[in-house]
């Protein structure tokens, strides 16, 4: 299997929990507290991945100014995209809300998938802690979004699952692209890591943590620490 195909497959696997989470929400209808606790765990795991798998790994591989700039650009890019989606969501139609959820998941998944692809191109293989963090954070996103859309007219289960299948395909393409570019531009890895770190930190703060606290209550903080501890332990065990 070529590196590009391997990267694309990894990106698809990491995004599949979106579909799984949607299926769980539509079929099993878990409690909102469980969704919140899973969101908290995913937030903690992602914070660990950002700190140790992205920022720490990128440091020393490029100048601090360039890495800080890439981190800021990633944060601004995610913020701008979120602002756009929020305006569309406030427009009020069901179609706009569905599109906003779809685009939001895509916006989350692209930098994550790019990093997975770049790590494969660099010869380091797939980072298990980062992959686990992405998988765990995608599960509650699929669950929460499907729970909302499932109550809207015009969104049967098949359509909702199809939306997430599109996001999985986009994530696969992004991971394959990351692998393709990474094999040709060796210096892009640290910059892409910093960019993804900025985007992910904004996403964690604006989306995952508020969702975890709202749905999971006081236990969300404990779940986040547990997620951080698990991801950190995997990182140290693999290092």
Secondary structure, DSSP 8 states (H G I E B T S, - for coil): --HHHHHHHHHHHHHHHHHHHHHHHHHT---HHHHHHHHHHHHHHHHHIIIIIIIHHHTTSS-HHHHHHHHHHHHHHHHHHHHHHHHHHTT--HHHHHHHHHHHHHHHHHHHHHHHHHHHHTTS---HHHHHHHHHHHHHHHHHHHHHHTTSTT--HHHHHHHHHHHHHHHHHHHHHHHHHHTT-TTHHHHHHHHHHHHHHHHIIIIIHHHHHHHHTTHHHHHHHHHHHHHHHHHHHH-
